[in-house]
Amino acid sequence: MLFNALLRKRNTNLKRALAAGVKARRTELSLSLGEFAERAGLSTAVLTSIENATSNPNLATIVRIAAVLRCDPAALFAPVQKYITGEGSSSP
């Protein structure tokens, strides 16, 4: 039980870190959500759920997003440490 709770918390923290990384990079590039969606070949609903940390995208989606954002997929998780250690806010 405790192990499962820890895994769920870590998964939530990873989603929050990815959400923060994607949104920050998209904003840095001045991409609208619509333009981002079109370039990535994803719906705005999917991208919104990723930026709101409510979805768990697969690796192929993360790689596609990173290509549009012109960065390494790992860079999108740069904020992960603060979320894993509990230093991140409760929302991305």
Summary of the structure (lengths in Angstrom):
residues: 92
radius of gyration: 13.1
end to end distance: 26.8
largest distance: 43.4
contacts: 247
relative contact order: 0.21
helix: 68%
strand: 0%
